[in-house]
Amino acid sequence: MEEYGKILIIAMPVFLVLIVIEKLYGIYKKNDTAPLIDSVSSISSGITNSVKDVLGLSITFLSYEWMVSKIAFFHQEATVLSYVIAFFVIDFYGYWSHRLAHQINFFWNKHAIHHSSEEFNLACALRQPIASLVNLFTFLLIPAALLGVPASVIAITLPLHLFLQFWYHTKHIKKMGFVEKILVTPSHHRVHHAINPEYLDKNHSQIFIFWDKLFGTFQEELDHVPPVFGITRPANTWNPIKINFQHLTLLIKDAWRAESWKDKLTIWFKPTGWRPENFEEKYPVNKIENVFDFEKYGTQNSQKLIYWSVAQILITLLFVSYLFENIAKIGLPNIFVYGFFIFITIYSSSELMDKSRFAIVWEGFRLSLATAVILFYGDWFGLNTVFSLSNYIILGYLSVSFLITIYFVTVDFKTNQNQTINSQTA
């Protein structure tokens, strides 16, 4: 946990700077592909995923370390060759786990968050799952285990492989010539994120595009078919925690309502989106039928809400940085209390972005939780040793945040709603 936290301390500002550069470049080119509130939601998702990983909130039934100890033909040291082997095997593993996530109902739940943005930009690369609490695909690393690649090499290569998938989430880089034949490029990945019928469930590769060409899932980006992004059953929320479990909720409801035991049991393993017969009529869900004729979610917001949301995510990143930098000092079980605070923070700020009146309740709960932590421990997880006024600053900030949330819910949202109604009736 501590080592991964240190890696994220370095990665987070790099990703943030690149997101800002893309935003400024889009404004300069008069082609802004990164609406602020969409980017805030994406960064929020990245925070929840990284905190989940750092807290170790996942189960692996079949560990790589166990596999390599049992089935390796011979054992390697951590050499350049072992890292090269690990990278290729992890990319093979990534292709198949990614493809299965698209093709099987139950597995789609953990991946839908990544596709939930109706934009395509660097920030949406951070939309990673918290719903993937169980790792079922470790067996795909068997080739590396057979070759005796050390577990330490896999542990280092996995996050590196993930971080290298960041750069190609952008509209600003067009086709890249010869590179298109070897690597996954922005053009390839735009196809993957698109909901156009021509593009659905294509280009699952993560670094090397030849897996798609080898296994028959490759699709080139077509000049006459501009990609439209999102998911065919729109999330209609900025809240990453809700998005993480939307598909699972629908599966549970459909399994409960299904009259046939066969449907109740097999719905989990059917192709993604499958529902029992006549359920689309009996229990309809919002689904995009024409990808060129639908309204994107949450496009009408006051500038005040947008800027406040940006400020909130930047402050949250400070809280997260302190957690990642001080995992050992905070210690068990306190890091889980801290992690819970971060999740409540994201939930509360996302509810406000969704213009939900319950944002007041969540923000009040966040203030109460922080107050209880400071009263119980005497300070904010040891922060007083760094800065003596930290208790007052944290409680002051959370109190102001609570009051601002009340303002938005009781004044700003109603004002904007009335202006929208007036403009529609004018």
C-alpha positions as CSV (number, residue, x, y, z in Angstrom):
1,M,0.0,0.0,0.0
2,E,2.7,2.5,1.0
3,E,4.8,1.9,-2.1
4,Y,1.8,2.4,-4.4
5,G,0.9,5.6,-2.5
6,K,4.4,7.0,-3.2
7,I,4.0,6.2,-6.9
8,L,0.6,8.1,-7.0
9,I,2.2,11.1,-5.3
10,I,4.4,11.5,-8.3
11,A,1.7,10.5,-10.9
12,M,-1.1,12.7,-9.7
13,P,0.5,16.1,-10.4
14,V,1.8,14.9,-13.8
15,F,-1.7,13.8,-14.9
16,L,-3.2,17.1,-13.5
17,V,-0.7,19.2,-15.5
18,L,-1.3,17.3,-18.7
19,I,-5.1,17.7,-18.2
20,V,-4.6,21.5,-17.8
21,I,-2.4,21.6,-20.9
22,E,-5.0,19.8,-22.9
23,K,-7.7,22.2,-21.7
24,L,-5.6,25.3,-22.5
25,Y,-4.7,23.9,-25.9
26,G,-8.4,23.2,-26.7
27,I,-9.3,26.8,-25.8
28,Y,-6.4,28.1,-27.9
29,K,-7.6,26.0,-30.9
30,K,-11.2,26.9,-30.2
31,N,-12.0,23.2,-29.8
32,D,-12.4,22.7,-26.1
33,T,-13.0,19.0,-25.5
34,A,-12.8,19.1,-21.7
35,P,-15.8,20.8,-20.0
36,L,-14.7,21.6,-16.5
37,I,-17.5,19.8,-14.7
38,D,-17.0,16.7,-16.7
39,S,-13.2,16.8,-15.9
40,V,-14.0,17.2,-12.2
41,S,-16.2,14.1,-12.3
42,S,-13.5,12.2,-14.0
43,I,-10.8,13.3,-11.5
44,S,-13.3,12.4,-8.7
45,S,-13.5,8.9,-10.1
46,G,-9.7,8.6,-10.3
47,I,-9.5,9.6,-6.7
48,T,-12.0,6.9,-5.5
49,N,-10.2,4.3,-7.5
50,S,-6.7,5.2,-6.3
51,V,-7.9,5.4,-2.6
52,K,-9.6,2.0,-3.0
53,D,-6.3,0.5,-4.4
54,V,-4.1,2.1,-1.7
55,L,-6.4,0.8,1.0
56,G,-6.2,-2.7,-0.5
57,L,-10.0,-3.0,-0.9
58,S,-9.9,-6.0,-3.3
59,I,-9.6,-9.7,-3.1
60,T,-7.5,-11.9,-5.3
61,F,-8.5,-15.6,-5.2
62,L,-5.5,-16.7,-7.2
63,S,-2.4,-14.7,-6.5
64,Y,0.4,-14.3,-9.0
65,E,2.9,-15.0,-6.3
66,W,1.4,-18.4,-5.5
67,M,1.2,-19.3,-9.2
68,V,4.9,-18.5,-9.9
69,S,5.9,-20.5,-6.8
70,K,4.0,-23.6,-8.1
71,I,4.2,-23.7,-11.8
72,A,7.4,-21.8,-12.9
73,F,9.7,-23.9,-15.2
74,F,12.6,-21.8,-13.9
75,H,13.1,-18.7,-11.9
76,Q,14.3,-15.3,-13.2
77,E,15.8,-12.4,-11.5
78,A,14.5,-8.8,-12.0
79,T,16.3,-8.2,-15.3
80,V,15.5,-6.2,-18.4
81,L,14.3,-9.4,-20.0
82,S,11.9,-10.2,-17.2
83,Y,10.4,-6.7,-17.4
84,V,9.9,-7.1,-21.2
85,I,8.2,-10.5,-20.7
86,A,6.0,-9.1,-17.9
87,F,5.0,-6.1,-20.1
88,F,3.9,-8.3,-23.0
89,V,2.1,-10.8,-20.8
90,I,0.3,-8.0,-18.9
91,D,-0.8,-6.5,-22.2
92,F,-2.2,-9.9,-23.3
93,Y,-3.9,-10.1,-19.9
94,G,-5.2,-6.6,-20.3
95,Y,-6.7,-7.3,-23.7
96,W,-8.7,-10.3,-22.6
97,S,-9.9,-8.9,-19.2
98,H,-10.9,-5.7,-21.1
99,R,-12.7,-7.7,-23.8
100,L,-14.6,-9.9,-21.3
101,A,-15.6,-6.7,-19.4
102,H,-17.3,-5.5,-22.6
103,Q,-18.9,-8.8,-23.5
104,I,-20.3,-10.3,-20.2
105,N,-23.1,-8.6,-18.3
106,F,-21.7,-9.0,-14.8
107,F,-18.2,-7.8,-15.8
108,W,-19.5,-4.7,-17.5
109,N,-20.5,-3.3,-14.2
110,K,-16.8,-2.7,-13.2
111,H,-15.9,-1.2,-16.6
112,A,-18.9,1.1,-17.3
113,I,-17.5,3.9,-15.3
114,H,-14.6,4.2,-17.7
115,H,-16.9,4.8,-20.6
116,S,-19.4,6.9,-18.8
117,S,-18.1,10.3,-19.9
118,E,-19.9,11.8,-22.9
119,E,-16.7,13.6,-23.8
120,F,-13.3,12.2,-24.7
121,N,-10.3,13.8,-23.1
122,L,-7.3,13.0,-20.9
123,A,-9.4,13.4,-17.7
124,C,-11.8,10.6,-18.7
125,A,-8.8,8.2,-18.6
126,L,-9.0,8.6,-14.8
127,R,-12.5,7.1,-14.7
128,Q,-11.5,3.8,-13.1
129,P,-13.6,1.4,-11.1
130,I,-14.1,0.9,-7.4
131,A,-16.6,-1.9,-8.2
132,S,-13.8,-4.3,-9.2
133,L,-13.5,-5.7,-5.6
134,V,-12.5,-9.2,-6.8
135,N,-9.8,-9.9,-9.3
136,L,-10.9,-13.0,-11.3
137,F,-8.4,-12.8,-14.2
138,T,-5.1,-13.4,-12.6
139,F,-5.0,-16.8,-14.4
140,L,-4.3,-14.8,-17.6
141,L,-0.8,-14.1,-16.2
142,I,0.0,-17.8,-16.3
143,P,2.5,-17.3,-19.2
144,A,4.6,-15.0,-17.0
145,A,4.4,-17.4,-14.1
146,L,5.5,-20.3,-16.3
147,L,8.6,-18.3,-17.3
148,G,9.3,-17.5,-13.7
149,V,8.9,-13.7,-13.9
150,P,9.2,-12.5,-10.2
151,A,6.1,-11.2,-8.5
152,S,8.0,-8.0,-7.7
153,V,8.4,-7.3,-11.5
154,I,4.7,-7.8,-12.1
155,A,3.9,-5.5,-9.2
156,I,6.0,-2.7,-10.7
157,T,5.0,-3.3,-14.3
158,L,1.2,-3.3,-13.7
159,P,0.9,0.3,-12.6
160,L,3.3,1.4,-15.3
161,H,1.2,-0.4,-17.9
162,L,-1.9,1.4,-16.6
163,F,-0.3,4.8,-16.6
164,L,0.9,4.4,-20.2
165,Q,-2.8,4.2,-21.2
166,F,-3.4,7.8,-20.2
167,W,-2.0,9.7,-23.2
168,Y,-4.3,8.3,-25.9
169,H,-7.5,9.6,-24.4
170,T,-7.7,12.8,-26.5
171,K,-9.3,14.2,-29.6
172,H,-6.4,16.5,-30.4
173,I,-4.0,13.9,-31.8
174,K,-5.2,12.6,-35.1
175,K,-4.0,9.5,-36.9
176,M,-0.3,8.8,-36.4
177,G,0.8,7.0,-39.6
178,F,3.0,3.9,-39.1
179,V,2.5,4.0,-35.3
180,E,-1.1,3.0,-35.9
181,K,0.1,-0.5,-37.0
182,I,1.8,-1.2,-33.7
183,L,0.5,0.8,-30.8
184,V,-2.9,1.8,-29.5
185,T,-3.3,5.4,-30.6
186,P,-5.9,8.1,-29.8
187,S,-7.6,7.2,-33.1
188,H,-7.9,3.6,-32.1
189,H,-9.1,4.4,-28.7
190,R,-11.7,6.9,-29.9
191,V,-13.2,4.0,-31.7
192,H,-13.2,2.0,-28.5
193,H,-15.0,4.7,-26.5
194,A,-17.6,5.4,-29.2
195,I,-21.2,4.2,-29.1
196,N,-21.8,4.3,-32.8
197,P,-23.0,0.9,-34.0
198,E,-19.9,0.7,-36.3
199,Y,-17.6,1.0,-33.4
200,L,-19.2,-0.8,-30.5
201,D,-17.0,-3.4,-28.7
202,K,-13.9,-2.8,-30.9
203,N,-10.2,-2.1,-30.1
204,H,-9.8,-3.6,-26.7
205,S,-6.0,-3.6,-26.8
206,Q,-4.3,-1.4,-24.2
207,I,-0.7,-0.8,-25.5
208,F,-0.2,-3.0,-28.6
209,I,-2.9,-2.9,-31.1
210,F,-2.0,-6.2,-32.7
211,W,-4.1,-8.2,-30.2
212,D,-7.2,-6.8,-31.8
213,K,-6.0,-7.6,-35.2
214,L,-5.0,-11.1,-34.1
215,F,-8.4,-11.8,-32.4
216,G,-10.7,-10.1,-34.8
217,T,-11.8,-7.0,-32.8
218,F,-10.0,-4.3,-34.7
219,Q,-11.9,-1.3,-36.3
220,E,-10.2,1.7,-37.9
221,E,-11.6,5.2,-37.2
222,L,-13.7,6.1,-40.3
223,D,-13.6,9.6,-41.7
224,H,-17.3,9.6,-42.5
225,V,-18.4,8.3,-39.0
226,P,-17.4,10.7,-36.3
227,P,-17.2,8.9,-32.9
228,V,-19.9,9.7,-30.4
229,F,-18.9,9.0,-26.8
230,G,-20.5,7.6,-23.6
231,I,-22.6,4.6,-22.9
232,T,-25.8,3.5,-24.6
233,R,-27.6,3.6,-21.2
234,P,-26.4,7.1,-20.1
235,A,-25.3,7.5,-16.5
236,N,-27.1,10.8,-16.0
237,T,-25.0,11.7,-13.0
238,W,-21.6,13.1,-12.1
239,N,-21.4,10.9,-9.1
240,P,-18.7,8.2,-9.8
241,I,-19.8,6.1,-6.8
242,K,-23.3,5.8,-8.2
243,I,-22.0,5.1,-11.7
244,N,-19.9,2.2,-10.4
245,F,-23.0,0.3,-9.3
246,Q,-25.7,1.4,-11.8
247,H,-25.4,-1.6,-14.0
248,L,-25.2,-4.0,-11.1
249,T,-28.3,-2.5,-9.6
250,L,-30.2,-3.1,-12.9
251,L,-28.9,-6.7,-13.0
252,I,-30.1,-7.3,-9.5
253,K,-33.5,-5.8,-10.2
254,D,-33.9,-7.8,-13.5
255,A,-32.8,-11.1,-11.8
256,W,-35.3,-10.5,-9.0
257,R,-38.2,-9.6,-11.4
258,A,-37.4,-12.5,-13.9
259,E,-40.1,-15.2,-13.8
260,S,-37.8,-17.9,-15.1
261,W,-35.1,-19.4,-12.8
262,K,-33.0,-19.9,-15.9
263,D,-33.1,-16.1,-16.6
264,K,-32.4,-15.4,-12.9
265,L,-29.2,-17.4,-13.0
266,T,-28.0,-16.8,-16.6
267,I,-28.5,-13.0,-16.8
268,W,-25.2,-12.5,-15.1
269,F,-23.3,-14.3,-17.9
270,K,-25.3,-13.2,-20.9
271,P,-23.9,-10.7,-23.4
272,T,-23.6,-7.1,-22.0
273,G,-27.0,-5.4,-22.0
274,W,-29.1,-8.6,-22.3
275,R,-32.4,-8.5,-20.4
276,P,-35.2,-11.1,-20.2
277,E,-37.8,-11.2,-22.9
278,N,-40.2,-8.1,-22.9
279,F,-38.3,-6.4,-20.1
280,E,-37.5,-3.4,-22.3
281,E,-41.3,-2.8,-22.6
282,K,-42.2,-3.9,-19.0
283,Y,-39.3,-2.2,-17.2
284,P,-37.9,0.4,-19.6
285,V,-34.6,2.1,-19.0
286,N,-33.2,5.2,-20.7
287,K,-31.3,4.1,-23.8
288,I,-29.8,6.1,-26.7
289,E,-31.3,4.9,-30.0
290,N,-29.8,7.6,-32.2
291,V,-26.2,8.5,-31.3
292,F,-26.5,11.8,-33.2
293,D,-29.7,12.9,-31.5
294,F,-29.5,12.9,-27.7
295,E,-28.8,15.6,-25.0
296,K,-25.6,15.3,-23.1
297,Y,-26.0,15.3,-19.3
298,G,-25.4,18.3,-17.1
299,T,-24.5,20.9,-19.7
300,Q,-26.4,23.7,-18.1
301,N,-24.6,24.9,-14.9
302,S,-23.9,28.3,-13.3
303,Q,-20.3,29.4,-13.5
304,K,-20.3,29.6,-9.7
305,L,-21.1,25.9,-9.4
306,I,-18.4,25.0,-12.0
307,Y,-15.7,27.0,-10.3
308,W,-16.7,25.8,-6.8
309,S,-16.6,22.2,-8.1
310,V,-13.1,22.8,-9.4
311,A,-12.0,24.3,-6.1
312,Q,-13.4,21.4,-4.2
313,I,-11.6,18.8,-6.3
314,L,-8.3,20.6,-5.9
315,I,-8.8,20.7,-2.1
316,T,-9.7,17.0,-2.1
317,L,-6.5,16.3,-3.9
318,L,-4.6,17.9,-1.0
319,F,-6.4,15.6,1.4
320,V,-5.6,12.6,-0.8
321,S,-1.9,13.6,-1.1
322,Y,-1.6,13.8,2.6
323,L,-3.1,10.3,2.9
324,F,-0.8,8.8,0.3
325,E,2.3,10.5,1.7
326,N,1.6,9.4,5.3
327,I,0.1,5.9,5.0
328,A,2.6,4.4,7.5
329,K,2.2,7.3,10.0
330,I,-1.6,7.2,9.9
331,G,-1.5,3.4,10.2
332,L,-4.2,0.8,10.5
333,P,-7.2,1.0,11.1
334,N,-7.1,4.8,10.8
335,I,-6.4,4.8,7.1
336,F,-9.8,3.2,6.5
337,V,-11.4,6.1,8.5
338,Y,-9.5,8.5,6.3
339,G,-10.5,6.6,3.1
340,F,-14.1,6.7,4.2
341,F,-13.8,10.5,4.6
342,I,-12.5,10.8,1.0
343,F,-15.4,8.7,-0.3
344,I,-17.9,10.8,1.5
345,T,-16.2,13.9,0.2
346,I,-16.5,12.7,-3.4
347,Y,-20.1,11.6,-2.9
348,S,-21.1,15.0,-1.4
349,S,-19.4,17.2,-4.0
350,S,-20.8,15.0,-6.8
351,E,-24.3,15.3,-5.4
352,L,-23.9,19.1,-5.5
353,M,-22.8,18.9,-9.1
354,D,-25.9,16.9,-9.8
355,K,-28.0,19.7,-8.2
356,S,-29.4,17.3,-5.6
357,R,-30.9,18.7,-2.5
358,F,-29.4,15.8,-0.6
359,A,-26.0,17.4,-1.1
360,I,-26.7,19.3,2.1
361,V,-27.2,16.1,4.1
362,W,-23.9,14.6,2.7
363,E,-22.0,17.8,3.3
364,G,-23.3,18.0,6.9
365,F,-22.3,14.3,7.4
366,R,-18.8,15.1,6.1
367,L,-18.4,18.0,8.5
368,S,-19.7,15.9,11.4
369,L,-17.3,13.1,10.5
370,A,-14.3,15.4,10.4
371,T,-15.3,17.0,13.7
372,A,-15.6,13.6,15.3
373,V,-12.1,12.6,14.0
374,I,-10.5,15.7,15.4
375,L,-12.2,15.4,18.8
376,F,-11.3,11.7,19.0
377,Y,-7.7,11.8,17.8
378,G,-6.9,15.4,18.9
379,D,-5.9,16.4,15.4
380,W,-6.3,15.4,11.7
381,F,-4.3,12.2,11.6
382,G,-1.1,13.7,12.9
383,L,-1.3,16.9,10.7
384,N,-0.7,19.1,13.8
385,T,2.9,17.9,13.9
386,V,3.3,19.5,10.5
387,F,1.1,22.5,11.0
388,S,-0.2,23.6,14.4
389,L,-3.3,25.4,13.1
390,S,-4.5,22.5,11.0
391,N,-7.5,21.7,13.1
392,Y,-8.9,25.2,12.7
393,I,-8.2,25.3,9.0
394,I,-9.8,22.0,8.3
395,L,-12.9,22.6,10.4
396,G,-13.1,26.2,9.0
397,Y,-13.0,25.0,5.4
398,L,-15.6,22.3,6.0
399,S,-17.9,24.7,7.8
400,V,-17.6,27.2,4.9
401,S,-18.2,24.3,2.4
402,F,-21.3,23.3,4.3
403,L,-22.7,26.9,4.1
404,I,-21.9,27.2,0.4
405,T,-23.7,23.9,-0.3
406,I,-26.8,25.3,1.5
407,Y,-26.5,28.4,-0.7
408,F,-26.3,26.4,-3.9
409,V,-29.3,24.2,-3.0
410,T,-31.6,26.9,-1.6
411,V,-30.7,29.8,-3.8
412,D,-28.5,29.2,-6.9
413,F,-30.2,26.1,-8.2
414,K,-33.7,27.6,-7.8
415,T,-32.6,30.8,-9.5
416,N,-31.1,28.9,-12.5
417,Q,-34.2,26.6,-12.7
418,N,-36.5,29.7,-12.9
419,Q,-34.2,31.3,-15.6
420,T,-34.4,28.1,-17.6
421,I,-38.2,27.9,-17.4
422,N,-38.4,31.6,-18.4
423,S,-36.1,31.1,-21.4
424,Q,-38.2,28.1,-22.5
425,T,-41.5,29.9,-22.3
426,A,-40.2,33.2,-23.8
